[in-house]
Amino acid sequence: MGTGRTFHKRPKTRPKKNPSDRRRKQKSQKKRLLALGMSEEAVRRLTSRQVLDLLKRPSEIAGRPAKT
């Protein structure tokens, strides 16, 4: 029973994650929060996980009053 091709595969079918793509996605997600009515200061203080969690339910953000 050999190891075969399993340990020699290159990440061609599923490419490696790219830091520049990640930054681009995070920037566009923050722009979406701003467009939904959140204040720029509040968006700047959020972590990337908090941004993702908020974007799961955009209707709740639109109904919430903006904190200043």
Summary of the structure (lengths in Angstrom):
residues: 68
radius of gyration: 18.9
end to end distance: 65.2
largest distance: 65.2
contacts: 121
relative contact order: 0.13
helix: 60%
strand: 0%
